[in-house]
Structure formats: C-alpha cells, structure tokens
Amino acid sequence: MRLPTLLLLLLTVGCSMLPSNPTDPALTSPSASEDHSDRIAWWREARFGLFIHWGLYSVLAGEVEGEPVGGVGEWIQHIGRIPKREYSKLLDRFDPVAFDADEWARIAKDAGMRYLVITTKHHDGFALFDSAVSDFDVMATPFHRDIMAELAAACRRHGLRIGWYHSILDWHHPDHLPREDWHEMSTEGASYPRYVAFLKSQVTELLTHYGPIDILWFDGEWQPTWTNAYAAELESLVRSLQPGILINNRIGKARYPEVTPTGPPVPGDFGTPEQHIPATGTPGVDWETCMTMNDTWGYKAADDHWKSTETLIRGLIDIASKGGNFLLNVGPTGRGEIPLPSRGRLAEIGSWLERNGESIYGTDASPFEFLPWGRATRRALGGDGTRLYLHVFDWPADGELTVPGLANRAPRAYLLADGDRTPLDVTRVEDALRVRVPVTPPDAIATVVVLDIDGAPEITAPPRFAEALPEFVAHASVETLGLAGFDVRMTTDGRSPTASDPIVRDPIRIDATTTIALRHFEGDRPVSGVRRQTFTRVEPHPATRVADLHPGVRYRYVEGSCNSVHELAALPTVSEGVLPCLELTPARIDEHYGLEYRGFLRVPVDGMVLFRMRSDDGSLLRIDGEVIVDHDGIHAATEKTGTIALAAGDHPIEVLFFEKGGDESIEITMERPGETAIPVDEDVLFYDGESR
C-alpha cells in the first residue's frame, strides 16, 4: 500500500533521532543473558525447520527474456542487472493462484519439521505482506492477499512455529546505500538513516500484525552502511515488541566466522552457517545450518542439481550430532507450488523421522570425537543414565558394531525402528563395546541403534597426530598427541597396537609410505580406539628453468558480472601489466571485476608446501598447471587450503580472482611442515622478461 502522509512525516522526523555516523560498539550477547536459555529451549528441541525463498524473482524462474541467468534465483535482479523500473513490472505478473498456506504447512509438518521461516522481503525489496509504508508489496499485485497472514495462521493450525526472514539490504528503496552499479537511480538526496527508519517500520509491522512470531531471521547485513550501532537499535526495537522472539546473528556484523565469533560477542541468539556443516560443534554457541536442496534458494526452472534424500538425512544427523539445527530450503514456483523434487525428498525425510525422530529431536551433541561408521546423539535419562543414539551409515558386514573407547556399562541396546525393542547383545572387548546387530541394516540410509549406558559417557578418545601433511618428500617426522596419564603405543604396519608394541616417546621418523596406528593404554590395558593414518612418500614437481626473471607478477584486469573464476577468460581485457604482488590496485570499480595473475613462484628447498588462500569473492590457485586450491563461487572472506610437493626452484603460478559485490580481498600464504607461514608476495613471485 502507499504511504499515508502522516506516516511519511513520522518517518522523516524519526530520522533525526538516528546517529548520522554511528560507530560499532560491541553488541550485548543474548547468549550471556538470563532469559536466552528460556527463549531458545523450544528451538533446541526442534532441530529441523523449513526455509522458504519466494518473491517476484520466482516468476522469472532463473531466466530473463528466455535466456538463463547464472547464480542463485533470488539474486536475478542483481546478477542480470535488471533496472528497477523493469523489475517493478513483475508486480503485474505475480499471481500465485496455486498458493495454499495449509498445504505448505502440512508439507513441513509431514517432513518432521518443527518450524518454518519465510522471506517476508528479500534483497529486491518486494514485501510478501501488506505493508503500510511501501507500495512495493503483495497488495500491489493481482494476487492482492497478505501471504504472511495466511501462512502464520496455517502454521499455528498445524502446530508449527513461524519465523520471518527479512533483508536489511534493499535494492528497491531510494534511500538504501550504497547503490549497486547497475542501478539507474541517482544517490543524490538519499539518506541511509531514513532507510533505517523505513526498515524499522516494516519490522514493526511484521511483529505487531501477525501475533506471536518465533524467529526473526535477518540477512543482507554485509554492506558497510549497516553497523553494529544500527543493529543494537534494531535488536532493542524487536525485543521491545516481542521479548520472547529469537534473532539470528545476521542482525549485526557477525556472519563470519559463523559459529565461533572473534572479537565482540556475537549478536542475536544463534549463528548461521550457510551451505555447509561445520567440522565440529561449538559448546555454548547455538547454530543453525541453512542449506538448499539444489543449487539455488529462489526458484530456477533449469536447476536440477538435487541433493539425494540420503545426503539430506545424513546431513540432518551430522548437524544434530554437533548440537546444531538444520534449516532446509525450498523455492516455490511463481504459481505458488513447492516443486515436486522438493516435496518428494521432504516426504522421504519425514518417513525416516517418523521412525527415528527420537534420535534427533531434543538430543544433545555426540560425546564421541569420531566414529568410523557414522554419528551419535544422546539424551540424559531419568536417574543416572544416558541414552546414546548410534546412527550407522556404514553397516558392519560381520554384524558386530564396535563403539570404541566407551568405558560405561551398557545394560540395554535395541534398534530404534523396532517397535518391540528386541534386545541386542552387548559385550566388552578391551576398550570397546560391541553390539550384535542384524547382518542386513533395516534402513540403508541410517539405521539407529539405541545404547543405554550407566552414568554420563566416559570416553577415552584415541591419540591424535599433530598437524601433519599426509604426503611427504624424502622423509617425515610425525608427532603424536596423547592424553595425560596414558601411554601411546604404535604400529607402523597398520595393525591395532597391543601391549607388546612400543610406546611413543619421540616423533616417529619415516622415509617410505607408512600406515601408523596409535592407541591409548593404561599399563597393558587398551583404553581407547585406534587412530590410523597413512603417510605417503611422493616425488616433488620439478622446477622450471627460466633465464630472465624479475620480481613481481603479470596481471590481466577485466570488468563484468560473473559468478565463477572460469568466466573471466571470456571477458575483454581492460588493462594488463606487472604488479609487485597479488594486489587489487588495478580495479577501477568496487564490484563486478576480475584479475588473472601469472608468473613464477620461487621455492627454496624440496618439500611439501601448504597453501592457504583467503578470498572474497571467488579464487583459484594453480601451481605447475595443477589446481591446488579451488575457492570459487560467491562468498565472504573465508579460507581454503591445498598442498603440493615442489622441488627447489621456480614453478609456474596462476591465480584467478573475481569480485561480485560487497567486500573484496585475496591473500595467499605458503608454509612447509614445522615452519612459519610466509605470504606469497614480492619476495617469492617473479615474472619472465618476455613481453606478453
């Protein structure tokens, strides 16, 4: 709806009350507040929710004038560089006659999901609700129904919690800054504080017109204009309107690192890893992995890269085993239909959860560091006991499931899917418990074995290898890390260590491919499982003889929108030349550009080299023509690593980098085992003297 004159005046007056140049104070972490645990208790119990990305972009289905547009569907305006006036014409095409709020809620409920989060407004600025402060909303479309009102009511009818996704970023609003380079609107007269007032008004509508809302899921916080000072004001507003609501960490500058914050306390109630599952959980930090079923959040008709049901169920188990939640996305069509591939997978997940949901809902993270056959969750039993849920991915062919390093007595075991709870035999073999299971798994994706133990889990993890590369040149010195109070015994032929094998007292020296096995002992008694690792001897890549080398690296600079480093080659050259190192200085614009660097990397001695590449957005590193680090795609400043064996001398190096939007950076370091990392800069980069 259009803005009433009185409300416009209120917004204008309200802007003067906002800081014109806010600083970034640390936000108070609700994780430390007394009521955080009460607020989030239901969410920890729920474990599994449905994410819905739906808007005007769904009408386009990933295409503009019949031509496919790369990237994710909900970013099509940005990626396709569609001007505001053209994109706004989609209002007339948004008429999702197949939308049925009750059907969507039933699909989520039948999938075993406990909550639902939907995009009330994505980055394009289109509101799926009746907004009094904007005429760019669902009431300006032929559909003319308040989707949020219908969905909130349907979720409550079906026993689901409801959450609103709301973008802080807004490509449509004339006061939002900074402006995208494809935007035809002038920035003259634009006021970001005035936009913040608009943002607060829409958030107020969402929290006052639809009853109790359980989650407010923010996004689009990465622009430099949005600060933690603004976030603190917004959080205060939200909590004043609905004190019991959960807020994700993207209300402030805390998306990356996503789970374990550094610096100021993380804002919001939970972290938000996107499209990946953290390697480990983080005690004391609540987190939720959000993930697509295919390669897009918003609907794209041509995207058929669907994850299998097995991948999704095992992902849910993996997340629960680390103490996290899983927010799984669907992108409905422009007609309002959830695609059949999504519906089928959700139904199959729901079928698995109907049999095994006890092992997911309300459970705690696994007490085991690692299990060779799958994952585990747990819950405390009344009295002094613990129930372990053993999620078996790799079923033992001999019918013996070994649970390593577990010292507790286990009075009962059974298959969770067995309604009769037929007892399974449990025996102790040295450090481990062995559960006798059927030869054939009842569920090929993940069979859950219930193991009830006395007391809290008492687990002795196996010794670890200190940070060591799995490959080496000529010889290696392998260090081990054991627990205090135990001996570490080893073998170098892959056997499980026994009391007759040697105790590790010094680094293990090897000069041939070797499989080392480690195990903790208390005297002659094994008290842990076995950790094995194979260290492989390799030959280094030979160096290249180049006669005329000079410090620096050659570059080619390009401009244009792309989503992968592999698209850079097709873009015309804007400039080229020589740089002292991997600098971004040739860039004439802040986004939609790329750089290709080529030269030679000088290595002082033979050996393995570990490369760490940190970039925002995508990057790729080749040495001697071999891809060492592939960090492609659109992402924030995150790190990936890779290794290669190199002989002393000079080696061809190629680095590709592109910047899509937001912040930009690229850094590469190199290190040899046992040595300090050094930057890949002018000290080790060279180019040949021939002209290009």
GULUMRO-487669 format. One record per residue (C-alpha): residue in one letter; x negated, y, z. Coordinates in steps of 0.02 Angstrom, whole numbers, plus 32768, in hexadecimal, padded with zeros to 4 digits. Layout:
BEGIN
AXYZ;...
END
This chain:
BEGIN
M800080008000;R7FCC80B57FE9;L7F858116807C;P8002818280DA;T7FCA823880E7;L7FC7823481A6;L7F59819981A6;L7EE281E9812B;L7ED1827D81A0;L7EB2820A8234;L7E2A81AF81D4;T7DD7825281A3;V7DD982938255;G7D9B81ED8296;C7D0181F68228;S7CBB8289828A;M7CB6821B8325;L7C3F819D82D4;P7B8181B082DA;S7B4381FD8238;N7A9C81A58244;P7AB5811482BD;T7A2180B98304;D7A127FFE8321;P7A217FD783DA;A7A227F21840B;L7AD17EDF8413;T7B0A7E9084B4;S7B0B7DD58498;P7BB57D8C84C5;S7B587CE884DC;A7B1E7D2F8582;S7BC87D6F85B8;E7C317D158638;D7CC77CFC85C6;H7C6B7CBE852B;S7C787C078561;D7D337C1A857F;R7D4C7C6F84D7;I7CEE7BEE8473;A7D247B4E84CD;W7DAB7B23844D;W7D327B4283BD;R7CAF7ACC8405;E7D387A498415;A7D757A658362;R7CD27A468304;F7D237A4D8255;G7D7A7ADA81F8;L7DB47B0D814A;F7D6A7BA680F3;I7DD27BF38066;H7D8C7C6F7FE7;W7E1C7CB97F82;G7E397D5E7F2C;L7E407DB87E85;Y7DA17D5E7E4F;S7E027CBA7E54;V7E687CF77DBF;L7DCA7D057D55;A7D957C537D84;G7CDF7C7C7D5F;E7CF87CC57CB1;V7D007D727C63;E7D517D7E7BB8;G7D3C7CC37BA1;E7C827CC37BCA;P7C417C6C7C67;V7BEC7CD97CE9;G7B617C8F7D53;G7B597C8D7E10;V7BE67C747E8B;G7C987C9C7E5A;E7CC07D207EDD;W7C2A7D887EA4;I7C667D927DEF;Q7C847E4E7DF5;H7BD17E6B7E2D;I7B7D7DE57DC3;G7BE57E0F7D29;R7BCD7ECA7D4C;I7C877EEB7D37;P7CB37FA37D52;K7D307FCC7DD9;R7DB480097D5F;E7DAC7F657CFE;Y7DA97EF67D97;S7E3F7F527DE0;K7EA67F177D4B;L7EA47E6A7D9B;L7F287EA97E13;D7FA87E907D88;R7F6E7DDC7D6E;F7F717DA27E23;D80147D417E33;P7FEE7C9C7E8D;V80997C4D7E79;A80587BA37EB5;F801D7BE67F5E;D806C7B897FEF;A80287BB7809B;D80717B1C80EB;E80207AAC8069;W7F757AFB8088;A7F8A7AE58143;R7FBF7A2F812C;I7F287A0C80BE;A7EB57A518145;K7F1079F481D0;D7F0E794F8171;A7E5379668152;G7E377965820E;M7E107A1E8214;R7E3D7A8182AF;Y7E317B33826D;L7E3A7B9881CC;V7DDD7C368196;I7E147C9680FB;T7DD17D2E809F;T7E417DC080CC;K7DCE7E2E8064;H7D307DFC8008;H7CA77E6E7FC4;D7D177EA67F34;G7D837F047FB1;F7E297EB17F83;A7E957E91801D;L7EFF7DF38021;F7F6E7E4680A2;D7FE57ED980AA;S7F6E7F6880D3;A7FB2801580FC;V7F08806580DD;S7EEA8021802D;D7F4A800E7F8B;F7ECD7F897F51;D7F2A7EFC7FA7;V7F9F7E6B7F86;M80377EDC7F8E;A7FFA7F327EEE;T80047E8C7E8F;P80997E357E40;F80927DB77ED0;H80BD7E3E7F50;R80B77DCC7FE9;D804A7DDB8084;I7FE17D3E8075;M7F927D538121;A803C7D5A8175;E80747CBA8120;L7FD27C5D8141;A7FC67C9181F8;A80777C538216;A80567BAF81B9;C7FB77B8D821C;R80147BA382BF;R809F7B2F8284;H801E7AA8825F;G7FB57ABE82FC;L7F207B1182A9;R7EBB7BA482EB;I7EB27C368270;G7E1D7CA38243;W7E047D3C81D5;Y7D6A7D518166;H7D4F7E0A8144;S7CC47E5880DE;I7C677EEE8122;L7C2C7F118070;D7CAC7F5B7FF6;W7C887F797F3D;H7D317FCE7F23;H7D3580537FAA;P7CF580FF7F70;D7C9B811F8015;H7C3B807B8020;L7B808092800C;P7B0780667FC2;R7B5B805A7F19;E7B377FC77EA6;D7AD57FF97E0A;W7B627FBA7D99;H7BE1802A7DF1;E7C2280BB7D8A;M7C59811F7E24;S7BEE81B17E57;T7BAB81B57F09;E7BCB82707F13;G7C3782957FA9;A7C3281E17FE7;S7C2C81CD80A4;Y7BF9812880F1;P7C3D8158819E;R7CE481768148;Y7CD980C780FE;V7CB5808081AC;A7D5480D481E9;F7DB2807F815B;L7D637FD88188;K7D9A7FEC823D;S7E4A80168204;Q7E597F76819E;V7E117F0E822C;T7E8F7F5E82A1;E7F1B7F2D822A;L7EDE7E798225;L7EDA7E6F82E3;T7F7F7EC68308;H7FF87E898282;Y7FE47DCB8285;G7FE67D95833A;P7F537D428394;I7EC17D26831D;D7E3C7CA88351;I7DA47CD882E7;L7D667D75828F;W7CE37D3C8211;F7C817DD181CD;D7C0F7DD28134;G7BB67E5180C4;E7B517E9C8152;W7AAB7EA180F6;Q7AB97F4F80A9;P7A437FCC80FD;T7AD480438120;W7B217FC58199;T7AC77FCB823F;N7AD17F7882E8;A7B17801B832D;Y7BAC800D82B8;A7BB87F5482E4;A7BC07F7C839E;E7C4F7FF6837F;L7CAC7F778315;E7C937EED8394;S7CD67F5E841E;L7D707F8383B5;V7D907ECB8390;R7D7F7E978445;S7DF27F23847E;L7E797EE58408;Q7E647E2A8423;P7DEE7E0184B4;G7DF47D458497;I7DC37D4983E0;L7D217CFA83A1;I7CAE7D658335;N7C237D1F82C8;N7B727D6482CA;R7B827DBD8223;I7BD67E508277;G7B237E8A8296;K7A777E748249;A7A617DC18285;R7A847D5081F0;Y79CD7D1E81DC;P79887CC5823D;E7A357C7A8241;V7A327C0D82DB;T799D7C408344;P79957CFE834E;T78F47D5D8365;G78EE7E0A83B0;P79937E5083F0;P7A177DD7842F;V7A847D9283A5;P7B2A7DEE8396;G7BCD7D90838F;D7BFA7CE683D4;F7BA97C6F8358;G7B257C6482CF;T7B4E7C418218;P7AD37BD781B4;E7B0D7BDC80FF;Q7B057B498086;H7A8D7AE680F2;I7A847A848193;P79FA7AB8820C;A79747A36822C;T799A7A3982E5;G7A1E7A838356;T79F77B1183CE;P7A2B7AF78484;G7A8E7B8B84C3;V7AB67BCE8415;D7B5D7BA983C3;W7B567B9A8306;E7BC07B6C8271;T7B837B3281C6;C7BF07B75813A;M7BE37B158098;T7C357B037FEE;M7C747A5F7FA5;N7C287A8B7EFC;D7BB77B1E7ECC;T7C317BAD7EE8;W7C9B7BFA7F71;G7D1D7C4E7F02;Y7D717BE67E79;K7D107BC27DD9;A7D687B507D5D;A7CC57B107D11;D7C6F7AE37DB6;D7C7C7A267DC6;H7BDF7A0D7E30;W7C4179BF7EBE;K7BEF79787F58;S7C2378C67F7A;T7C957898800B;E7C0278398055;T7B9678D68052;L7C1E793D80A6;I7C4778BE812E;R7B9178A08155;G7B77795C8156;L7C01796F81D7;I7BB178E68241;D7B0479348230;I7B4679DD8267;A7BA6799582FB;S7B0B79338330;K7AB079D9833E;G7B3A7A30839E;G7B7F7A98830E;N7C237AB382B3;F7C497A9681FA;L7CAC7B178196;L7CCE7AC480EE;N7D087B32805E;V7D8D7B247FD8;G7DAC7BA37F4E;P7E637BA27F18;T7E8F7BCB7E64;G7EDE7C6D7E2C;R7F867C137E33;G7F6C7BEC7EEB;E7F437B337EDC;I7EB67ADC7F39;P7E587A7C7EB0;L7E7679C17EA8;P7DBE79927EC4;S7DC279F67F66;R7E6679AA7F9C;G7E2978FA7F7B;R7D8B79117FE1;L7DE979628070;A7E6378D18075;E7DD47854807C;I7D7D78B48107;G7E2278B78165;S7E3477FB8152;W7D8677E1819D;L7DAB7859822C;E7E5078048251;R7DEB7768827E;N7D5077BC82C3;G7D80786B82FC;E7D5B784183B1;S7CA3783E8382;I7CAA78F1833F;Y7D2A795B839C;G7CED79A08442;T7C497941843E;D7B9D797E846F;A7AFD7979840B;S7A9778DA83FB;P7A1B78B58487;F79A878618408;E792178BF83AA;F793178468318;L798D77A782EC;P795177448254;W79FE77088223;G7A6B77A3823B;R7AA5782082BF;A7AF47822836C;T7B6C788D83D0;R7B9E787A8487;R7C1A78A9850D;A7C14789D85CA;L7C87781B8616;G7CE3782B86BA;G7C7377F78749;D7BBD77DB8720;G7BB677A2866D;T7B9F77D885B8;R7BF0779E8518;L7B7B779B8482;Y7BC5779B83D4;L7B49774B835D;H7B6F778182AA;V7B1B76FD823E;F7AF27732818C;D7A7976A38166;W7ACA760481A5;P7A50757F81E6;A7A4E74EB8170;D7A23747381FF;G7AB674AC826A;E7A4474F582F2;L7A5475B08312;T79BD75EE8374;V79CD768883E2;P791876B78409;G78D4770384A9;L797676F6850D;A795676C085C1;N7A0B76BE85FE;R7A747624861C;A7B03761485A0;P7B9875B485E8;R7C0575C6854D;A7BFC75D8848F;Y7C7E75CC8405;L7CAA760F8359;L7D0D76B18366;A7D7E767F82D4;D7DA975DB832B;G7E5075F8837F;D7E35755E83EC;R7D8A759E8427;T7D4074F18415;P7CA074EF847E;L7BF974EB8423;D7B6474948473;V7ADC750884B5;T7A2E74CA84E3;R798E751E8518;V78F1750584B2;E785E756284FF;D7888761D84F8;A79227608848D;L79D575CE8497;R7A12755D840C;V7AC9755583DE;R7B0774BE837F;V7B7774FF82F3;P7BD374AE8261;V7B68748981C9;T7BD974F5815B;P7BFC75A98191;P7CB575D181A8;D7C95767C8159;A7C11769080D2;I7C01774C80ED;A7BEA774B81A9;T7C1D76C68226;V7C27770182DA;V7BE8768E8364;V7C1C76C38413;L7B9A76A3849A;D7BC976C9854E;I7B3376DF85C1;D7B1B76F9867B;G7AEB77A986AA;A7AA57831863B;P7A3A77F785A7;E798777CD85D7;I792677CF8535;T786D77C88514;A784B780C8467;P77BB77C08405;P7716781E83F9;R770878A08370;F768578CA82F1;A7642797A8304;E766679E5826D;A760E798381E6;L76237977812B;P765578CB80E9;E75CC78D48064;F751278F48075;V74747904800F;A73DC7896803D;H7403788780F7;A747D78C2817C;S748078DA8237;V752D78B0827A;E755D78F48324;T75EA78AD838D;L765B78F48414;G7697788584A2;L7700789F853D;A76AA78BC85E4;G76A078218650;F769D77A585BF;D761677598553;V762277648496;R75EF76C4843D;M75D676B88382;T75C0764782ED;T757D76748241;D75CE75E681E1;G7683761981FD;R76A775978285;S770775C88320;P768475E883A8;T7678756B8436;A761E756D84DE;S758475248489;D757175B5840E;P74FC76478434;I752D76E28496;V751C77838433;R749E77F48489;D7458785983F7;P74937890834B;I74A677FB82D6;R742878048247;I745A77B681A1;D740C77B680F3;A748877478095;T7544773F8084;T75817706812F;T762676E98189;I7613771A8240;A769276DF82C2;L769F772D8370;R76FB76F6840D;H7704772A84C4;F76D376AD854A;E76DC76AC8607;G764F76368630;D766F759F85C1;R772975C385AF;P7769761D8512;V77E176A88541;S780776FA849A;G782D76D283E7;V77A976D7835F;R777D776A82F1;R772A7743824C;Q76DE77B181C8;T767B7788812D;F75E877F98104;T75B877ED804D;R750D78138005;V751878767F63;E74A078C07EE4;P749E797E7ED7;H74D379DA7E3B;P74327A0D7DE2;A74077AC57DD7;T740C7B267D33;R736D7B767CF0;V73927C297CB9;A73037C9A7C86;D73467D4A7C9C;L73AF7D607D39;H73DB7E017D94;P74357E1F7E3A;G74F17E307E27;V75817DDE7DCD;R75DE7E007D2A;Y76977E297D33;R772E7E3B7CC2;Y77BF7EA47D02;V78727E8D7CC3;E791C7ED77CEA;G79C67E837CE2;S7A3E7E1D7D4B;C7A0F7D697D69;N7A2D7CE17DEA;S79917C777DCC;V78D97C917DA8;H78F27C257D0E;E79597CB27CC0;L78C77D2E7CC5;A78777CEF7C24;A790F7D257BBE;L790A7DD97BFF;P78AA7E5C7B9A;T78067E9F7BDF;V78127F4B7C2E;S775B7F577C60;E76C27EEA7C77;G76137EFE7CB8;V75A37ED17D4B;L75C57EDD7E07;P754D7EC07E99;C75C67E407EE3;L767C7E087EE3;E76C67EB67EF3;L77757EF27EC7;T77367FA07E97;P775D7F8F7DDC;A78187F8A7E06;R787180297DCF;I79197FF87E1C;D794F7FA97EC0;E79A97F107E7A;H79C47EA87DDD;Y790D7E977DAF;G78887E127DA8;L77CB7DFB7DA5;E775C7D747D5C;Y76AB7D6A7DA1;R76217D057D4F;G756A7CF07D76;F74F17C7F7DD2;L74E87C4B7E88;R743A7C337ED2;V74277BA27F4D;P73857B9B7FB4;V737A7ADE7FD6;D73CC7A3B7FA4;G74657A0E800A;M75207A138026;V756E7AC08021;L76157AEC8071;F76707B7E8021;R76F87BE0807B;M77677C4B800D;R77E07CC88059;S784E7D2A7FE2;D78F07D8B7FCC;D79377D5D7F4C;G78F97CC97EE6;S78467C957EC3;L77DF7C067E7E;L77267BD97E8F;R76C37B727E12;I760E7B3C7E27;D75B77AE47D97;G765F7AE07D3E;E76B17A7D7DCC;V77447AC37E30;I77097ACD7EE4;V77937B367F34;D78407B4A7EE7;H789A7BD27F48;D79127C027EBD;G79C07C4A7ECF;I7A127CDD7F26;H79E37CE27FDE;A799F7D4D806A;A78EA7D4D80A4;T78CD7C9580CC;E78367C2480BD;K78107B86805D;T776E7B248057;G770F7AAF7FE4;T76667A597FDC;I75E77A297F57;A753879DF7F56;L74BE7A597F05;A74067A4E7EDC;A73957AE17F02;G739C7B657E79;D741E7BC27E14;H74CD7B817DED;P75547BCD7D7E;I75DF7C197DE7;E768B7C557DB2;V770B7CAA7E22;L77BB7CD67DEA;F782C7D497E4E;F78D47D9D7E36;E79377E197E9E;K79F47E127E92;G7A287E8F7F17;G7A0F7EC67FCB;D79607EB88016;E78CD7E7C7FAF;S78287E2B7FDF;I77AB7DA67FAE;E771A7D648016;I76AC7CCA7FFD;T762A7C848073;M75B67BEF8062;E75627B8480E6;R74F87AE880F6;P75147A698182;G74D47AAD8227;E74B47B5B81E2;T750D7C0381F0;A757F7C368161;I75407CBF80ED;P75A77D2A8077;V75A37D087FBD;D75637DB57F92;E74D67E127F3B;D74527DAA7F95;V74887D097F3F;L74E47D447EA1;F748D7D617DFC;Y74BA7D7E7D46;D74587D597CAA;G74097DE47C45;E74657DC07BA3;S74F27E357B73;R75A37DEE7B6E;
END
